[in-house]
Amino acid sequence: MATEKPKYYITTPIYYVNARPHLGHTYTTIAADAIARYKQMRGFDVLFLTGTDEHGQKVERSAKKNEESPIDFVERVSGEYGDLWKQRGLRVDGFIRTPRTRHAHAATPRFPTNP
């Protein structure tokens, strides 16, 4: 009878996309990737997530400064994050973007509220 691997979940901060990724974002993601790989080598079933937070006035201002719509701006900048992790060979299992249905569903409380 095979035993189930212990589970290990790691995430980076959800990066705010009012500007392009920088060294701090890269450092954090590389550190999380190293931990995820170490845990996997130690026999854990690892889930490593990262992603982007795409809302707010700073995003709107940055889009305007770049002469883009906010939607086009976040699509471009969020894509730069995902592309950068792939170029660096980082092992990311999932890339969360806050406006996506998947995120909204996961972030919605499922507990009854008190009136």
Secondary structure, DSSP 8 states (H G I E B T S, - for coil): ------EEEEEEEEEE-SS---HHHHHHHHHHHHHHHHHHHTT-EEEEEEEEE--SHHHHHHHHHTTS-HHHHHHHHHHHHHHHHHHTT---SEEEETTSHHHHHHHS--S----
